[in-house]
Amino acid sequence: MNHVVIIGGGFAGVWSAAGAALARRKAAEAGEAGAEAGADLRVTLVAPNDELVLRPRLYEPEPDRATVALDRILDPIGVARVRATVTAVDTGRRVVVTDGGTEIAYDRLVLASGSRLVPPADLPGAERLFDIDTLAGARRLTAHLRGRDGYAAVVVGAGFVGLEAASELAARGRVLLVDTAETVGEPLGPGPRAAIEAALDELGVERRLRTTVTEVGDGYAVLSDGDRVAADAVVWSTGIRAGELTRQLSDDLDHLGRVPVDRWLRALPEVFAAGDAAAAPYDAEHTVMQACQHATPLGKVAGYNAAADLLGVPPRPFTPAPYVTCLYLGAAGGVFTRGWDRKVMASGEGGAYVKEQINGYIHPPVDDAGEILAAADQVYIDLPFYPREEAAA
Ligand SMILES: Cc1cc2nc3c(=O)[nH]c(=O)nc-3n(C[C@H](O)[C@H](O)[C@H](O)COP(=O)(O)OP(=O)(O)OC[C@H]3O[C@@H](n4cnc5c(N)ncnc54)[C@H](O)[C@@H]3O)c2cc1C
């Protein structure tokens, strides 16, 4: 029996599983030969986690709410799950090896092992750093600050994640945002800068640019300009890279450690990659972002194509929807932008409304095979995200 194995239980892995199950369903519906091929295809997802973590919501004060049980998505669509970490991929023998020493053979593999924050290990006091990169990290931060209103927090990195963390932390304490760049939100470009600056002013978030943290101690942080500042928590947000498994597929990784794939998301003849692990072409000028707005359609296509390859079903090219961003800015609302120049479409309350819609939309359907497979079939969605007043009109 043919076997599609998917490594990873994040957005890309889950949607790869649904994509593969969809191709199997389509083959079965296509007629007798297809039905036989479909019945003959197993799909297995391997990941150490029992829950899909909705990472974009990890800035929230109750991060445990940002999870969905994997079995509620995988069981209804007939995808098996192995709870393990993959330690090696042997593309010659077509097996993956788990941390328990088990070998799992595949006919097609989807690498969806995502990304992780790589904080500076050599920073004095690095063990005191907090993050909101993982559920465990977000839990640790919220537990540390619970009941400590008026705290002093330092957030390192004024990019997407750092801005959201700083905005949330500003609700109950004083926040200093530091970044080595010349401006806040440097990775977002000049488009939304004025809106972000205005929101940070409103929230009272202090900024220190061309600066980083050089030491973390008990209740303080030392900055690269020599200042020692009060810090009950130092939250590190910069330096997100693809997980290590990509190295086992290619020596030719991009600057984020991602494996290059073609527009069918194939990395090697029998291996596809999706999500934060994959450097897929977005258009002639851009590669996809490490963002769930890309991880989701990448997963849908990679899983579909991995199964389609074995089932004789035509593959799907990856042709992404228009690029958008939506930044959560706490009590100051949010900023929603469109296009790679990130033109601001909504800010303040309107931006917050859009963020709320997106946070609902990224929650996959559960318990119902029909709904899950229909969502897998709808690869590209350009939802009409408007500010509240336009939505009501
Ligand atoms: C705080 C924060 C805010 C964000 N906000 C946004 C946002 O507003 N909009 C947006 O589009 N994106 C946002 N993102 C990015 C988005 O969350 C990621 O792009 C998305 O999670 C990537 O999905 P993924 O499945 O590729 O990887 P991941 O979410 O990293 O999942 C990887 C999965 O692989 C598993 N895994 C890893 N290694 C192995 C292994 N060796 N063996 C087996 N399994 C393995 C992991 O356990 C996990 O299940 C945010 C991220 C963070 C951290």
The ligand as a Gaussian input file, in Angstrom:
#p B3LYP/6-31G(d) Opt

LIG

0 1
 C        3.897000      34.991000      17.974000
 C        3.680000      34.684000      16.534000
 C        2.790000      35.465000      15.808000
 C        2.574000      35.175000      14.452000
 N        1.673000      35.944000      13.776000
 C        1.379000      35.645000      12.494000
 C        0.394000      36.383000      11.784000
 O       -0.197000      37.336000      12.309000
 N        0.108000      36.021000      10.524000
 C        0.750000      34.973000       9.914000
 O        0.443000      34.685000       8.750000
 N        1.692000      34.263000      10.548000
 C        2.031000      34.564000      11.823000
 N        2.975000      33.844000      12.489000
 C        3.728000      32.803000      11.776000
 C        2.982000      31.488000      11.730000
 O        2.597000      31.106000      13.002000
 C        3.888000      30.440000      11.099000
 O        4.228000      30.870000       9.806000
 C        3.186000      29.103000      11.016000
 O        2.953000      28.609000      12.317000
 C        4.014000      28.116000      10.211000
 O        3.376000      26.878000      10.172000
 P        4.188000      25.558000       9.950000
 O        3.225000      24.442000      10.031000
 O        5.028000      25.686000       8.747000
 O        5.217000      25.483000      11.152000
 P        5.041000      25.415000      12.730000
 O        3.890000      26.206000      13.209000
 O        6.409000      25.764000      13.221000
 O        4.765000      23.880000      13.015000
 C        5.764000      22.923000      12.835000
 C        5.300000      21.590000      13.326000
 O        6.316000      20.635000      13.069000
 C        6.619000      19.904000      14.248000
 N        8.012000      19.492000      14.163000
 C        9.115000      20.261000      14.180000
 N       10.213000      19.497000      14.062000
 C        9.777000      18.217000      13.944000
 C       10.426000      16.967000      13.816000
 N       11.770000      16.895000      13.770000
 N        9.684000      15.830000      13.758000
 C        8.310000      15.906000      13.790000
 N        7.661000      17.067000      13.924000
 C        8.377000      18.206000      14.004000
 C        6.319000      20.897000      15.363000
 O        6.113000      20.231000      16.593000
 C        5.045000      21.525000      14.821000
 O        3.953000      20.673000      15.031000
 C        3.242000      34.110000      13.846000
 C        4.139000      33.320000      14.579000
 C        4.369000      33.600000      15.907000
 C        5.327000      32.751000      16.689000

